Amino acid sequence: MATRHGHRGEVITLAFSPDGARVVTASSDRTARLWEARTGELLATLEGHEHPVYALEFSRDGTRVATASGDSTARLWSASTGETLAVLRGHEDEIYDLVYSPDGARIATASYDQTARVWDADTGALLLTLRGHDDSVGALIYAIDGARIITTSKDATARVWDASTGAPITTLRGHEGDVVTLACSPDGSRLVTASVDNTARIWDADTGAPVTTLRGHEHAIYTLAFSPYSSTQYPVPRPTPGSTLNPSLPARRTGLHWFGEYAGGRRETQPRAHHVAHSRNIDQAVTHRASALVDLVLPHHHVVAGLLVGDVVRECSSRQTETI
């Protein structure tokens, strides 16, 4: 395993390129850096943000990197040269998260200004502004089919939006505190949200109806994931030996996660910051906070929540219908 040196501040998150050959890291030093994944060679430094870089992602074809920053902008960069290609301006406060649409044509961003925004991934032009949350928007994802965007907020809700028009579809209510992050099941039928109310909740992705509440943690849950593959109910193809994961899915969202509670006092509200960054092998995940490489072998299509810094991992089947 290569050790990468070069950042002058905390490394907040990272993402692998679709082919797994490169890694891009985001830091509180206001830069992102591109690395050769096998050797750790520094390929380019992405300089231009004026505040920490909180989130980033490779484009679907691996030719670009998108970054989101506390300076209220997102930026598009050449993944080969590190050149700035576009600056996405429009948010009025820190941007905590960003994600490419499944077809790679759009980028969605989540901000402390209580909005999410959708941009043209080629030009950086602002296309949509999603308004409706009553507090900061900390995380967001596209539905598997790209037709909807789902956001989470400190207003204790998650919201589902039409990805084409920006119109609100439904609001997921039930959490009793900030909703920090979320994930979508591999078949697109379920959403799961994590909250500072110490619970994770599973929802029907089509109707927004609650399915079950996962209880048991004694502290806030800060990240979660569905296991990515199932050989029965959710027939997503498994990669063959030596291959990478499904390239149509975001590289940073297709692995398993090591995640969960913050047990050492109140944590800063940076929903994607300090989350797990993971390799393109489905059984490995890395967190710089835990400073460990963890092998995870889990029953398929379960939801997992555990300690980011700690020693408890909880696993609950997403197919349960009762509250636990």
C-alpha positions in Angstrom: 0.0 0.0 0.0 1.4 3.4 -1.0 1.6 6.3 1.4 0.8 9.7 -0.3 2.5 12.8 1.0 1.9 16.3 -0.2 -1.2 17.9 1.4 -0.5 20.5 4.0 -3.8 19.9 5.9 -6.3 17.3 6.8 -7.3 14.9 4.0 -11.1 15.0 4.1 -12.2 12.5 1.5 -11.0 10.8 -1.7 -12.3 9.1 -4.8 -11.0 6.5 -7.3 -11.1 7.0 -11.0 -13.6 4.6 -12.9 -10.7 2.4 -14.0 -9.1 2.4 -10.5 -5.8 3.7 -11.8 -5.9 7.1 -10.1 -7.0 8.6 -6.8 -8.0 12.2 -6.1 -7.9 13.5 -2.6 -9.6 16.6 -1.0 -8.0 18.6 1.8 -8.5 21.4 4.3 -5.4 22.9 2.6 -7.8 24.2 -0.1 -6.5 21.8 -2.8 -7.3 18.5 -4.4 -4.5 16.2 -5.6 -4.4 13.6 -8.2 -2.3 10.5 -7.6 -1.3 7.3 -9.4 -3.1 4.7 -7.3 -0.5 1.9 -7.4 2.7 3.9 -6.8 1.4 7.0 -5.0 3.0 9.3 -7.4 1.6 12.8 -7.4 0.2 13.6 -10.9 -1.4 17.0 -10.4 -2.4 19.5 -7.8 -5.8 21.2 -8.3 -5.4 24.7 -6.9 -8.0 27.5 -7.0 -10.5 27.0 -4.2 -10.2 29.5 -1.4 -11.5 27.3 1.4 -11.4 23.6 2.3 -12.5 21.1 -0.4 -15.2 18.9 1.1 -16.3 16.6 -1.7 -15.1 15.4 -5.1 -15.9 12.9 -7.7 -14.5 11.7 -11.1 -16.7 12.0 -14.1 -18.0 8.8 -15.5 -15.4 8.6 -18.3 -12.6 9.6 -15.9 -11.5 12.6 -17.9 -12.7 15.2 -15.3 -12.8 15.8 -11.6 -15.5 17.8 -9.9 -14.8 19.4 -6.5 -17.0 21.2 -3.9 -15.7 23.7 -1.4 -16.4 25.9 1.6 -15.8 28.9 -0.7 -19.4 28.4 -2.1 -18.2 27.1 -5.5 -17.7 23.8 -7.2 -15.1 23.4 -9.9 -14.5 21.2 -12.9 -10.9 20.1 -13.6 -9.1 18.2 -16.3 -8.1 14.9 -14.8 -5.0 14.7 -17.0 -3.6 18.2 -16.5 -5.2 19.6 -13.4 -6.4 22.6 -15.4 -9.6 24.4 -14.2 -12.3 23.9 -16.8 -15.2 25.7 -15.2 -16.2 27.3 -11.9 -19.8 26.6 -10.8 -21.1 29.8 -9.0 -24.5 30.3 -7.6 -24.5 28.9 -4.0 -24.4 31.5 -1.3 -22.7 29.4 1.4 -20.4 26.3 1.8 -21.0 23.3 -0.5 -20.8 20.1 1.4 -21.5 17.5 -1.3 -21.7 16.9 -5.0 -22.5 14.0 -7.3 -22.7 13.2 -11.0 -25.9 12.0 -12.5 -25.9 8.4 -13.6 -25.5 9.4 -17.3 -22.7 11.9 -16.4 -24.5 14.8 -18.0 -25.3 16.7 -14.8 -23.8 17.5 -11.4 -25.8 18.1 -8.3 -24.5 20.0 -5.3 -25.7 20.4 -1.7 -25.1 23.6 0.3 -25.4 25.2 3.7 -27.5 27.9 1.9 -30.5 25.4 2.3 -30.5 24.6 -1.4 -29.3 21.9 -3.8 -28.4 23.0 -7.3 -28.0 21.1 -10.6 -25.4 22.0 -13.2 -24.4 21.1 -16.7 -21.5 18.8 -16.3 -19.8 19.9 -19.5 -20.2 23.7 -19.3 -20.9 24.3 -15.6 -24.0 26.2 -16.4 -26.6 26.4 -13.6 -29.7 24.4 -14.6 -31.9 24.0 -11.5 -32.2 25.2 -7.9 -34.0 22.9 -5.5 -35.6 25.0 -2.7 -37.7 23.8 0.1 -35.5 22.7 3.0 -35.6 24.9 6.1 -31.9 24.4 7.0 -28.6 23.4 5.4 -28.5 20.6 2.9 -25.7 18.2 3.8 -25.8 15.4 1.3 -27.5 14.2 -1.9 -27.7 11.4 -4.3 -29.3 10.6 -7.7 -31.7 7.7 -7.9 -30.4 4.7 -9.8 -32.3 5.6 -12.9 -31.4 9.3 -12.7 -35.0 10.5 -12.6 -34.9 11.8 -9.0 -32.5 13.6 -6.7 -32.7 12.9 -2.9 -31.4 15.4 -0.4 -30.8 15.4 3.4 -30.9 18.4 5.7 -30.5 19.7 9.2 -34.2 20.3 9.2 -34.7 16.6 10.1 -36.1 15.7 6.7 -34.9 14.1 3.4 -36.6 15.3 0.2 -37.2 13.7 -3.2 -37.1 16.0 -6.3 -37.7 15.5 -10.0 -34.2 15.6 -11.5 -35.4 17.1 -14.8 -37.6 20.0 -13.4 -36.4 20.4 -9.8 -40.0 20.0 -8.6 -40.5 18.5 -5.2 -42.0 15.0 -5.2 -42.2 14.0 -1.5 -40.7 14.7 1.9 -39.4 11.9 4.2 -40.4 12.8 7.7 -39.7 10.8 10.9 -36.2 11.6 12.1 -35.9 13.7 15.2 -32.7 15.4 14.4 -30.4 16.4 11.5 -30.5 13.9 8.6 -26.8 13.6 7.7 -26.6 11.3 4.8 -28.4 8.6 2.8 -28.0 5.8 0.3 -30.1 4.0 -2.3 -30.4 0.3 -2.6 -28.8 -1.4 -5.7 -32.2 -2.0 -7.3 -33.4 1.5 -6.5 -36.4 0.4 -4.4 -35.2 1.5 -1.0 -33.6 4.6 0.5 -31.9 4.6 3.9 -31.1 7.8 5.9 -28.8 8.4 8.8 -29.4 10.9 11.6 -28.0 12.5 14.7 -31.1 11.0 16.4 -29.1 7.8 16.7 -31.3 6.0 14.1 -31.2 5.0 10.5 -34.5 4.7 8.6 -35.4 2.8 5.5 -38.0 4.3 3.1 -39.8 3.1 0.0 -38.1 5.0 -2.8 -41.2 5.3 -5.0 -43.7 6.5 -2.4 -41.5 7.9 0.4 -43.4 5.7 2.9 -41.3 4.5 6.0 -40.4 0.8 5.9 -38.5 0.3 9.1 -36.3 2.1 11.7 -32.9 0.8 12.7 -32.4 1.4 16.4 -29.5 0.5 18.7 -26.8 3.1 18.3 -26.1 5.3 21.3 -24.7 8.2 19.3 -25.4 9.9 16.0 -24.9 8.0 12.8 -22.9 9.8 10.2 -22.7 7.5 7.2 -24.2 4.2 5.9 -24.5 2.0 2.9 -26.3 -0.9 1.3 -24.1 -3.9 0.5 -23.7 -3.6 -3.3 -24.5 -7.0 -4.6 -27.1 -9.8 -4.3 -27.3 -13.0 -6.3 -31.0 -13.5 -5.7 -33.4 -10.6 -5.1 -31.2 -7.9 -6.5 -29.4 -9.4 -9.5 -26.7 -6.8 -10.0 -23.8 -8.5 -11.9 -20.7 -9.3 -9.9 -17.4 -8.3 -11.3 -15.2 -11.1 -12.6 -11.8 -11.6 -11.1 -9.5 -8.8 -12.0 -12.3 -6.5 -13.2 -13.5 -3.3 -11.6 -17.0 -2.6 -10.3 -19.9 -1.4 -12.4 -18.5 1.8 -14.2 -22.0 3.3 -14.5 -22.1 3.8 -10.7 -20.1 6.5 -8.9 -16.7 5.2 -8.0 -16.8 6.5 -4.5 -20.3 5.0 -3.8 -19.9 1.4 -5.0 -17.7 -0.1 -2.2 -18.6 -1.1 1.3 -18.4 1.5 4.0 -16.9 1.6 7.5 -19.0 4.2 9.3 -21.2 5.4 11.9 -21.2 7.2 15.2 -19.1 9.9 16.6 -18.6 9.0 20.3 -16.2 11.7 21.4 -18.5 14.7 21.7 -20.3 16.9 19.2 -18.9 16.7 15.7 -18.6 19.6 13.2 -21.5 19.4 10.7 -19.5 18.4 7.6 -21.7 15.6 6.3 -19.4 14.2 3.7 -16.2 15.2 5.4 -14.4 12.4 7.3 -16.5 9.8 5.6 -15.1 6.6 4.3 -13.2 6.6 1.1 -13.1 3.2 -0.5 -11.3 1.2 -3.1 -12.9 -0.5 -6.1 -12.6 -3.9 -4.4 -15.9 -4.6 -2.8 -14.4 -6.1 0.4 -12.1 -3.3 1.3 -12.6 0.2 2.8 -10.3 2.8 4.1 -10.9 5.7 6.5 -8.2 8.2 7.3 -9.9 8.8 10.7 -9.6 5.2 11.8 -6.2 4.9 10.0 -7.0 1.3 9.1 -7.6 -1.0 6.2 -10.7 -3.1 7.0 -11.9 -6.2 5.2 -15.7 -6.3 5.3 -17.6 -9.5 4.4 -21.4 -8.9 4.7 -24.6 -10.7 3.8 -25.9 -9.2 0.6 -28.2 -6.2 0.5 -28.0 -5.4 4.2 -27.7 -2.0 5.7 -24.7 -1.5 7.9 -24.0 1.2 10.5 -21.2 1.4 13.0 -18.5 3.5 14.6 -16.2 5.7 12.5 -13.9 5.9 15.6 -14.8 3.0 17.8 -15.5 -0.7 17.9 -19.2 -1.3 17.2 -20.7 -2.3 13.9 -24.4 -2.9 13.6 -26.0 -4.7 10.7 -29.7 -4.9 9.9 -31.5 -6.5 7.0 -33.2 -3.9 4.7 -35.9 -6.4 4.0 -37.3 -6.3 7.5 -40.7 -4.7 7.8 -41.0 -4.3 11.5 -39.4 -1.6 13.6 -36.3 -2.8 15.6 
